[in-house]
Amino acid sequence: MTERWRTLGVLTTGVLLLSVNVRVLDAALPPVALDSQVSLAVFTWPIYAYLLALLGVLIPVGPRRGVLLSGLAGFGLASVLCAFAFDAGMAIGGHDVYTVLLVGGRAVQGLTAAIAVRAGSGLVAAAFPGQVGRAAVAPLTAAGAGLLLGPGLGAAVDDHFSYSSIFLLDALSVLMVLAAVMVLTPRSAPVPEACP
């Protein structure tokens, strides 16, 4: 497998992970809202915070591997914050602090996801000059699949563990994607190859 196809495969995996997170809380948060006696309206903010922060995709970022790695690392750290938001929030000051930590963590997840997707898109464009449309099929398919898988995955994790486990799974998954990016993608923009 050539360098550019490895790059595309790793970035497609990252897009799948980041797009699952758009809807992963859809099924998990309503039961949590009922259990914690916090209004469902308050619990929609973690969902919307992620979506609003995804507008960060408009940030002009070039095809930089370092920016991609920073975005993924930021996403992982924000996932850890979200995972421990309930315990930390309740220890510090109750439901209000918990809500701020969770919404803030989700906003950081969305922004760092947008930065990673933007940088990854630039790397794909650099690896496939003149063929960006063809190369974009895999990440776009992964994005669609992630949107479909998110609610079911979130519900399954919440049913068997807890909703905060969703975020620990995010952190573990992004750690694997980070390792793959570091090992399988070139340090500089990929060198274009001739079309097969």
C-alpha positions as CSV (number, residue, x, y, z in Angstrom):
1,M,0.0,0.0,0.0
2,T,1.4,3.4,-1.0
3,E,2.0,6.3,1.3
4,R,-1.0,8.3,0.0
5,W,-3.4,5.4,0.4
6,R,-2.2,4.8,4.0
7,T,-2.7,8.5,4.7
8,L,-6.3,8.3,3.2
9,G,-7.1,5.1,5.3
10,V,-5.9,6.7,8.6
11,L,-7.7,9.9,7.9
12,T,-10.9,8.1,7.0
13,T,-10.7,6.2,10.3
14,G,-10.3,9.6,12.1
15,V,-13.3,11.0,10.3
16,L,-15.4,8.0,11.3
17,L,-14.5,8.5,15.0
18,L,-15.2,12.3,14.9
19,S,-18.5,11.9,13.0
20,V,-19.8,9.2,15.4
21,N,-19.5,11.9,18.1
22,V,-21.9,14.2,16.4
23,R,-24.8,11.9,17.4
24,V,-23.3,9.6,20.0
25,L,-25.2,11.3,22.9
26,D,-28.6,11.4,21.2
27,A,-29.7,8.2,22.8
28,A,-27.6,8.3,26.0
29,L,-28.5,11.7,27.4
30,P,-32.3,11.5,27.9
31,P,-32.0,8.7,30.5
32,V,-29.2,10.5,32.2
33,A,-31.3,13.6,32.4
34,L,-34.1,11.7,34.0
35,D,-31.8,10.0,36.5
36,S,-30.1,13.2,37.5
37,Q,-33.3,15.2,37.6
38,V,-31.8,17.9,35.3
39,S,-34.1,19.2,32.5
40,L,-33.7,17.6,29.1
41,A,-33.3,21.1,27.7
42,V,-30.1,21.5,29.7
43,F,-28.8,18.2,28.4
44,T,-29.2,19.2,24.8
45,W,-26.4,21.7,25.2
46,P,-23.6,19.1,25.0
47,I,-25.0,17.9,21.7
48,Y,-25.4,21.5,20.3
49,A,-22.0,22.6,21.7
50,Y,-20.3,19.9,19.6
51,L,-22.3,20.8,16.5
52,L,-21.7,24.6,16.8
53,A,-18.0,24.1,17.4
54,L,-17.8,22.0,14.3
55,L,-18.1,25.4,12.4
56,G,-14.4,25.6,13.3
57,V,-14.0,23.7,10.0
58,L,-14.1,27.1,8.4
59,I,-10.7,27.9,10.1
60,P,-8.1,28.2,7.4
61,V,-5.7,25.3,8.1
62,G,-3.3,23.9,5.5
63,P,-2.2,20.3,5.0
64,R,-0.2,20.1,8.2
65,R,0.4,16.9,10.0
66,G,1.2,18.7,13.2
67,V,-2.1,20.6,13.1
68,L,-3.9,17.2,12.6
69,L,-2.1,15.7,15.5
70,S,-2.9,18.7,17.7
71,G,-6.5,18.5,16.8
72,L,-6.7,14.8,17.6
73,A,-4.8,15.3,20.9
74,G,-7.1,18.1,21.9
75,F,-10.1,15.9,21.1
76,G,-8.7,13.2,23.3
77,L,-8.1,15.6,26.2
78,A,-11.6,17.1,25.8
79,S,-13.0,13.5,25.9
80,V,-11.3,12.8,29.2
81,L,-12.7,16.1,30.6
82,C,-16.2,15.0,29.4
83,A,-15.8,11.6,31.0
84,F,-15.0,13.0,34.4
85,A,-17.3,16.1,34.2
86,F,-19.9,14.5,36.4
87,D,-17.6,13.5,39.2
88,A,-15.6,16.7,39.1
89,G,-18.6,18.9,38.8
90,M,-20.4,17.3,41.7
91,A,-17.3,17.5,43.8
92,I,-16.8,21.1,43.0
93,G,-20.2,22.6,43.1
94,G,-23.1,20.4,41.8
95,H,-25.1,20.2,38.6
96,D,-24.3,23.7,37.4
97,V,-20.5,23.0,37.4
98,Y,-21.1,19.6,35.9
99,T,-23.1,21.1,33.1
100,V,-20.5,23.8,32.4
101,L,-17.7,21.1,32.3
102,L,-19.7,18.8,30.0
103,V,-20.8,21.6,27.6
104,G,-17.3,23.1,27.6
105,G,-15.7,19.7,27.0
106,R,-18.1,19.0,24.1
107,A,-17.4,22.4,22.6
108,V,-13.7,21.7,22.7
109,Q,-14.3,18.3,21.2
110,G,-16.2,19.9,18.3
111,L,-13.6,22.6,17.7
112,T,-10.6,20.2,17.8
113,A,-12.6,17.7,15.6
114,A,-13.1,20.5,13.1
115,I,-9.4,21.4,13.2
116,A,-8.4,17.8,12.7
117,V,-10.9,17.3,9.8
118,R,-9.7,20.5,8.1
119,A,-6.0,19.6,8.4
120,G,-6.8,16.0,7.3
121,S,-8.7,17.2,4.3
122,G,-5.7,19.3,3.3
123,L,-3.4,16.2,3.6
124,V,-5.8,14.2,1.4
125,A,-5.8,17.0,-1.2
126,A,-2.0,17.2,-1.1
127,A,-1.8,13.4,-1.6
128,F,-4.3,13.3,-4.4
129,P,-3.8,16.4,-6.5
130,G,-6.4,16.6,-9.3
131,Q,-8.2,13.7,-7.7
132,V,-9.6,15.2,-4.5
133,G,-13.2,14.3,-5.4
134,R,-12.3,10.7,-6.0
135,A,-10.2,10.5,-2.8
136,A,-12.9,12.3,-0.7
137,V,-15.4,9.4,-1.3
138,A,-13.9,7.3,1.6
139,P,-13.9,10.0,4.3
140,L,-17.4,11.2,3.2
141,T,-18.7,7.7,3.4
142,A,-17.1,7.3,6.8
143,A,-18.7,10.6,7.9
144,G,-22.2,9.3,6.8
145,A,-21.6,5.9,8.5
146,G,-20.5,7.7,11.7
147,L,-23.7,9.8,11.8
148,L,-25.7,6.6,11.4
149,L,-23.7,4.6,14.0
150,G,-23.5,7.3,16.7
151,P,-26.9,6.9,18.4
152,G,-26.7,3.1,18.5
153,L,-23.2,3.1,19.8
154,G,-23.9,5.7,22.4
155,A,-27.0,3.7,23.6
156,A,-25.1,0.4,23.7
157,V,-22.2,1.8,25.7
158,D,-24.6,3.6,28.1
159,D,-26.7,0.4,28.6
160,H,-23.7,-1.7,29.4
161,F,-21.5,0.8,31.2
162,S,-22.3,4.5,31.7
163,Y,-22.7,7.5,29.4
164,S,-19.3,8.8,30.7
165,S,-17.8,5.6,29.2
166,I,-18.6,7.0,25.8
167,F,-16.0,9.6,26.3
168,L,-13.4,7.2,27.7
169,L,-14.0,5.1,24.5
170,D,-13.4,8.3,22.5
171,A,-10.1,9.0,24.3
172,L,-8.9,5.4,23.7
173,S,-10.1,5.5,20.0
174,V,-8.4,8.8,19.3
175,L,-5.2,7.6,21.0
176,M,-5.1,4.7,18.4
177,V,-5.8,7.1,15.6
178,L,-3.0,9.4,16.8
179,A,-0.6,6.5,16.9
180,A,-1.7,5.5,13.4
181,V,-1.2,9.0,12.1
182,M,2.3,9.2,13.6
183,V,3.3,5.8,12.2
184,L,1.5,5.7,8.8
185,T,1.4,9.2,7.5
186,P,4.4,11.2,6.2
187,R,6.0,13.9,8.3
188,S,5.5,16.4,5.4
189,A,2.8,16.7,2.8
190,P,2.5,13.5,0.8
191,V,4.3,13.3,-2.5
192,P,1.8,13.0,-5.4
193,E,1.9,9.7,-7.3
194,A,0.7,8.9,-10.8
195,C,-2.8,7.7,-11.1
196,P,-3.2,3.9,-11.5
